[in-house]
Amino acid sequence: PVYTAGDTVGSGTALSYYEHASGAGQTSTYTHSTTVEGSTYDYAVYAFDLYNNYSTAVTVSETPDLTPPSSVSLDIVDSVTEFSLSWVNPTESDLAGVIVVRRLGGAPTGTPSDGTQYDLGASVMSGNVVYTGTDEAHTDTNVIANGTAYHYAAIPFDTKLNYGTPLFASDTIAQVL
């Protein structure tokens, strides 16, 4: 038989169906967007041929984590040529790190999108990522002493890329005459 989304298959329900004309080496993705935190979901993937012969299932289980880590406290200290940022990481066991976003002239706005990984230089929150990692400090040396206000946001994220609440700090390096 050919199964389509919603069909009963064994003790479960078919969520999706993909067909490729030449399936060798091709990949497909499926996003289950209606999950509930704390519930375990079991998935089975089958390949089949033109005669509806099904392979043995490849299985995986997942328990969604939709809870972001708690916030960090953010401090900033300036010198003539750099800003030293420091924070205390949250204590959640699934903490993966912190991103620091810099924006000139105004505070970063919005929030990062859960499920998205942001690398150095990535555009997010109307600014750019200047740090990502598990340290509790970062020195931003890419600054100019011209009176421009530098604004930062530190946002913790967990292993499922759930982002916590951004905390902000700003400072200005005075123009040297």
N, C-alpha and C positions, 0 to 999 in steps of 0.2 A: 504494500500500500504506500501511497504518497501522503505524508503528513503535512498539514499546514498549521499556522498559528491558531491555537485554541483547541486543537485535537487532543484527545486523551491518548497518551503513549505510556504503556505500563501503568505505573502508579502516579504519573505526573501529567503535565500539560505542555504541549509543544508551544514554545514562545515565539519561534521564528523559523523560517525556512529559506534557505539560499540555494540557488541552482546556478552552476557555472557550466558553460559549454565544454570547457576543457579544464576540469578541476585540478589537474596536477599543478602543485605549487601555488595555487591561488589561496588567498586568505579572506576571511570575512570577520566582521566584528558585530557584536550585539551589546547594547546597553540596556540593562534592566533598571529603569528609572523610578519604579514604584516600590522600592524596597523600604523596609521598616527596620530601624536600628535595633539590634539585639536579636533579630530573627535570623535563623540560618537558612540559606538558600542552597540547594543542591542542583547542579547543572550537569547534563550529559550531552555530548556532541557526537553525532554519528555522521559518517560519510556513506554515500550510496552511489551505485552505478546506474547506468541507463536501464537496467532490468530490475531496479528497486531492491537490489541486494544490499543490506546494511552491514556496516562494519561493527566491530565491538566498540562500545561507547568509551569515550575519553571523559572522565568525570572530574568535577571540582566542586568544593563547597566554599561558601563565603558568608561571613557574618558582617553586615555593613556597620561601619563606624561613621556616624554623621556628626559627632560632637567635636567641635574645635578645641584646641588647647586653650588654657587660660592665658590672659594677657601678660606681657612683660612690662617692667617699668623701664623707661628710657631716660638716660641722662646724656648731656652733651657738654663738652668743654672745648673752647676754642683756643688756638694759639695764633701766631702770625700767619701760618701757612697750612693749617689743617684743623679738622674737627675730630675729636676723640669721642666716640659714642660707646656707651656701655649699658648693659641691661642684665637682668637676672632671668635665666630661662625658667619656664614653668616646669613643674615636677612630674607631669604626666608621663607614664611609662612609654607611650607611643609618640612622644615628641620627636620629630625628625629634624627640626631646625627652626631658624628665624630668617626672614628676609628683611632687609633694610632698603627702603625706597627713598630716593632723594628727589626733591623738586625745588627749583629756583623760583623765588618771587612769591610763592604761596604754598600753603600746606597741601600735601597729597590729598586727593579726594577719592571717595568711593572705597571699595574693598577688593581684594584679590578674588578671583573666581575659584571656588572650591573645585578640586579635581585637576587644576592646571598647575604645572610646574613652571616656576619662573627662574630663569638663569640670569647670570650677571648681564647687565645691560638691557634686560627685557623691559618693555614699556608696560607699566601697571600703575593704577591710581594717579594718572596724569603725571607720573614721574618715571624714574628708571631705577632698577635694582642695582645697588652698589655693593651689596653683601648678601650672601646666602650661606648658611652653615650652622654649626652647633656651638661655635665660640660664644662668649658673652661680651665681646668688644669688637669694634672695628674703627680703624682710623681712616678717614676720608682725606686723602692728600690732593685730590683733584678739585681744588678750590682756588678762587682768586680773591685777593684782598682788595676789593673794590666797592665795598659797602652793600653788596648783594646779599639778601637774606637767603640762607640755605635752610630748607625744611626737610625733616626726616620723619619716616614712620617705621616702626619696628613691628613686624607681624609674625607670631609663631605659627608653625604648621605641623601637622602630625603625619604619620606614615601613609595615611589615606588622602593627603593633601587637603585636609580641612583647615581653613585659616581662622585664627583667632581674631579678636578685636585689635585694630591698629592703635598703637600709642604714639604720640607725636612729640617732637622737640624741634626747636629752631634756634638759629643764632646767625650772627653776621660778623664777618671779619672786616674791620674798618679799613677804609682805603688808606694806604700808606702814602704820605705826601713827601 
